[in-house]
Amino acid sequence: MNAITRLKLSSILFTVLWTGGMLWWSGAYQSANFIILSVCGALAGYLWYRAMRWQFQLMGMLPRNDSAETR
């Protein structure tokens, strides 16, 4: 398993935990709340992935080009 795959899996885990935490913290389990927090959780997970990928590329832990992602 390469570094990009691990980063993608960790961003999915972050998304699930963030969304679950926000649902638990809000205490309202209506469908509208679930949909809104799911969309926000997906956005937070994507932004977390992009920020961590950028940071890891700066530190030299990930390759700078996108061709390594397809291997």
C-alpha atoms as one frame of an Amber mdcrd trajectory, in Angstrom:
protein
   0.000   0.000   0.000   1.533   3.280  -1.077   1.388   6.634   0.712  -1.366
   8.089  -1.499  -3.665   5.139  -0.775  -3.073   5.459   2.954  -3.802   9.179
   2.752  -7.067   8.527   0.890  -8.151   5.905   3.429  -7.328   8.219   6.313
  -9.358  11.018   4.741 -12.337   8.647   4.445 -11.916   7.716   8.113 -11.704
  11.416   9.024 -14.917  12.075   7.080 -16.803   9.279   8.823 -15.574  10.258
  12.283 -16.232  13.972  11.748 -19.741  13.361  10.428 -20.546  10.922  13.221
 -19.175  13.314  15.814 -21.209  16.206  14.484 -24.383  14.089  14.412 -23.785
  12.941  17.985 -22.955  16.455  19.182 -25.995  18.058  17.555 -28.395  15.530
  19.052 -30.946  16.088  16.272 -31.480  13.016  14.139 -33.792  14.406  11.446
 -33.110  13.599   7.808 -32.299  17.218   6.895 -29.660  17.391   9.612 -28.178
  14.104   8.448 -27.990  15.281   4.822 -26.458  18.650   5.683 -23.860  17.134
   7.996 -23.030  14.421   5.452 -22.363  17.026   2.766 -20.311  19.105   5.189
 -18.433  15.979   6.302 -17.604  15.068   2.704 -16.341  18.599   2.087 -14.289
  18.525   5.310 -12.787  15.161   4.341 -11.856  16.394   0.870 -10.298  19.581
   2.231  -8.405  17.557   4.852  -7.077  15.276   2.090  -5.909  18.203  -0.041
  -4.297  19.975   2.928  -2.466  16.847   4.123  -1.340  15.972   0.601   0.026
  19.485   0.111   1.785  19.369   3.484   3.281  15.914   2.881   4.525  17.011
  -0.545   6.235  20.008   1.049   7.922  17.718   3.580   9.038  15.359   0.801
   6.975  12.397   2.008   4.923  12.244  -1.220   5.977  12.683  -4.844   5.241
  16.077  -6.336   3.812  14.783  -9.623   0.429  13.106 -10.089   1.815  10.183
 -12.126   2.705   8.294  -8.919  -0.996   8.218  -8.037  -1.830   5.839 -10.898
   0.779   3.228  -9.959
